[in-house]
Amino acid sequence: MSGDMRPDQERLIAIDRLYAEHWSAQRFGLINELSEQVAATCPDLRSLSHFSNGVVDFSLRPAGVAPLPGGRAGDLEIEREGRSGAQLVLSMQQFEKTLDPLLTGALMRMVVETPTGGLYCGRVKAAQHIVGVTLDGAGVPPMDEALNALITDIRVDLLSLSEEHPGGLDKPYHRLSGGERLHFTAGRQMDEPQVARLRGIWHRFLNPVDLQYAALFANWNLVCVGDAFEDPTIGVRFLNIDPATRRRKYRDTADQLRDTIAQLRNLLQPVSREPMTRLVLDVQEGAIYFHWLPNGHNGDFVCGVTLDQHQVDNAERRIRELLTELPQPIPRPRSRRQ
């Protein structure tokens, strides 16, 4: 297994194993073995489940832990444990359908984070998924890392498929020169000092290497948006969609995802009742990130994009740094519904 073991992972965790009637350990036992290694060595995992065609095959969880709430009367234990995961797989498929017009490949990985818990859904291949649950907000990154490695091991070692690098690669953090060619637009009825401040922030963080697009929304209304799509060093990434069209598609995508994000909040209820702070949609060519502002408003967030799968982690680091420089309170342009 890839990744170094943390000191608190050196002792194996006793786990309960729940199997669906259709699951055959004789035929698919190698998937079980790899999954059990992760479940027994990652203390941040509340559960790890495997799904085929949206149906739960097996779930692994620490010994003695009760199933997640929300099951139906008469459900088998495995059905109760897998219900939220099945809904999460469906949400991931809905997200993928919305992202298809961007032509950036299949949605491989989805990470949902709150202050008190989180969810992970990763695609092994078509119709095969791994779902993880943690009941600790601080447990989301280690869960994410462990399940990315698990999916890679199943793909490469068992299925002889290529490595897709979910979560990106450990690449050096690019030092910006300040001379990047950027496109920037502010929303309606913004004061020029506000626009100038936001433009300065965007020019400090957007670049053609990792974070190539970022948009700030207040109550789902666009405050400002910028991108490095016109930079000639990434021109090869626009052979299928020209910069202007891609720019327009990303601006529309946030609004198109609004209902699916609302459904995802409901799906989180058995895990955490805190508001979402982060959503990552990791596709084969990069990722889209939603980072909510710490004010409790569901419509206030930054949407960021990288088009480079190797830079997925660095681009999100860049977003976090950008967030620290946003003015408080953020400017609020006139609503589109007014």
N, C-alpha and C positions, 0 to 999 in steps of 0.2 A: 504494500500500500504506500502511496506517495504521501509526503508530509512527515514532519518530525512529531514524535509523540510528546505531549506536554507532561510535566511531572505528575499532575493529578490524573493522568490517563494510564499510569503504569500498572495500576491494580484493575483487573477486569471487573466489569459491572455485571451482576447477575441479571439476566433478562428473561422475560416471558416471551414465548413464541406462539403466535396465533396464526393458524393456517386455514385458508378457505378449502372447501371440499374438493374443488377442481384442481388444487395445486399439488403437484407431484414432486416430492423431494428427490425421488429417484431420477426423474428427468431433468429437473431444474436446480438440483442441490448446490451447484457451484455458485449460483446467484445467492442462495441462502448463506453459504459460507462467507462470501465477501461481505454481505450485509451484516451478518452477525459479528464479524470482526469490528466493523464500525460501531454498531450499537453497543458492543461491550467495552469500547475504549473511548467513547465520546460522552462524557457526563452531561453535556449540555442538551443532549437529545431526550425529549420526552417520549418520542416514538419515531420509528422509521418504518415506512410501508412501501410495498411494491404493488404497482397497478399494471394490468394489461387490459387494453380496450376499455379503460375507465372503471374496471372492476378490481377490487382489492384482492390480491393473491395471498399476501401474508403481512403481518405487522409484528414488529419487535419493540418492546418497551421494557423499562426497568422492572424487575420483579416486584409484584405486589401493588403496582400502580393501577388505579381505577381507570376505566375507559373514559374518554372525553364525553362531556354531556351532549345531549341532543339526539340520542338514539331513540328508536321507536319500540313500542311494546312488541315483544316477540322476536326482536333482533337477536341473532347470534352475536357472541362477543366480538368476533372478527368483523361483523357488519357494523356494529356500534363503533368500533375503533376506526373503521375505514370510511365512515360516512363523510366526514369533513374532507378527507383526502380526495374522495371521488369528486366532490364539489369543487375542490381546488384544481383538479385536473381539468374539469369542464371550464372553469374560469380561464385557465391557461390557454385552452383551445379557443376561447372567445377572444382573448387578447391577440392570439396569433392571427386570427381571421382579420382583425382590424389592422394589424401591422403588415399583412401580405402586400398591399399596394406599394409599400416602401422598397420592396425588392432587396431586402437585406438578409434573406434566408430564414430558416425555421427558428421558432422561439425555443431555445434550449433550456433556459433556466429562469425561474421566477422566484424572487426573494421578497417577502413582506415582513416589515419590522415595525414593532411598537415598543414603547418603553418597558413593557412587561412580558413580551413574548414575540414569537414570529413563526412564519411558515416558509417552507421551501418546496418547490416543485421543479424537478429536473427531468428532461426528456432523455432517455437512454437511446431510443430510436423511435420510429413512428409507432404510436399506440402503446408504448412502454415507458412508464414513469416511476420515479422515486419521489416520495413525499416525506418531508421531515417536519417535526413540530418541536418547538422549544418554549418553555414557560418562563424564560428569562430573556429580557431584551439584550443583555450582554452576551447571551448564548447564541445569538443569530450569526455573528461572524464565524465562530468555530464550527457551528452546525453547517454553515454554507461551505466552508473549506472541506470538511469531512465528506459531505455528500457530493461535492464536485469531484473529489478524488475517487469516490466509490463509482460514480457513473463512468468516469474515465477508465477505471479498471475493468468494469463489465464490458464496455465497448471494445477496448483494446485486447484484453486478455481472453475474454470468453467469446466475443462476437467477431473478432478480427476486423473491426471497423476502425476508422481513423480517429485520432484524438481531436476533439473540437475545442479544447481549452475553455470550458465554462468558467467564468470568473476572470478570464484573461491570463496573462503570464506575468511573472515577476520581472518587469522591465524597469530600467532606470527612469527616474522621474525627470522629465524634460525641463530644462531651464529655458524660460521664455526670453526672447531677445527684445520684445517690445515693438518690433517692426512687422508684426503679423498683419496680413491684409484681411480686414474684417468688414462685414456688412452688419449695420445696426439700425434698428427701427424702434421708436417709442410709441406707446399707445396714445389715445386721443386725450386732449385737454391736459397735457402735462406741462408744468412750468419748465422753462429752459434750464434753470439751475438744477432741477431734479433730473432732467434728461442728460445734462452734462455729467452729473455725478454717476448716473447709471452707465453712461457710455464709457466713462473712465474705468469702472469696475469690469465691464465686459471686455474691454481691451487689455486688461491685465491678466485675464484668465482664459479667454477663448484663444484657440490656436489650431493649426492644421495637424498637429501630432496626436493629441489625445482628445481633449474636450472641444469638439468642432461646432457645437450648437448648444445654446442655452436660452430659455425663455422664462420670464418671471410673470406669474399670474397672481392677481388679487381677486378673490371671489370669482374665479374662473374667467376673469377678463384680463386680456393681455396688457401688462405694464410695459414690458420691453422685450426685445428678442434680438439676438445676434448670432452670426455664424462665420465660419472661415471657409465656406464652400467655394469661394472664388479663388482661393489660393492655388496657384498652379502646381504646387507640390503634391496636391491630392486630386488633380484632375482626372486621374485614372479611375477614381471611385465614382465618376459621374458619366460613365459610358452608357448606362441604362436609364438614368434619370438626370436631366440637366439641373444645375444648382437652383435655378428659380423654381422649378417644379418641386424639387425635394424640399426646398424652404417652405413652400406653400403646404406640402403634405404634412410636414412636421407640425406646422402651426395648427392644422386641422386635427391632427391625431389626438392631441390632448383633449379636445372637446368630444371627439368620438369615443374616447375611453372613459368618459365621465360615468356612464351608467355601469360599466363593468367594474370600475373602481368602487362605486357605491355598493355593488353586490359583494365585492371582496371584503368590505368593512363588515357586512353582516356575517360573512363566513368566518371572520375572525372572532366572533363573540365567544365561542367555547374556549378560545385560547387566551384572549385578552380583550378587555373592554376599553382599553386606552386607544386614543386616535392613532392612525397610521402615521409614522414618521418617515417611512422610506419604502419605495417600491422599485425593484430592478427587473427589467425585462431584457434578458440577455439573448441576443439573436446570433446567428452564425457570423454576421459581419458587424460586430460591435454591440451596443446596448443603448437602451433608453432608460433614464433614471427619473424618478419623481421624488423630490425631497420636500416635505412639508415644512413650512415655517413654524417656529415654536410659539404660535399665538392661539392655537386651538381652532382656527378657521380651516375647514376642509378644502376651501377653494383657494387658499394662499400657498403657493408652492413654486419651486423651480423645476422645470423639465430640462434635462440635459441629454446630449447625444454624443456618442463616439461611433465612428464608422470603422474602427480598427479593433478587431477582437483581441489582439495582443495588449491593447492599452485600456481594457475595460476597468481594471482596478485603478490605474492612474487617473483616468477621466473622472471617476467618482471622487477621488481625493481632491481633484481640482474643483469639483462642485462644492464640496464641503468647505474649502477655503473661500470660494466665492460667497457662500452664504454668510460667512462671518463679517463680510464687508457691506452687506445690504443695509441701507438706511432703515431706522426704526422710528416710527411706523413706516411701512413701505408706502410709496405713492399709490393712490387708487384712482385710475382713470374712470371716466363715465362708463356706466354699464351699457352693454349692447342692448339690453332690454328696455332701456329708458328712451 
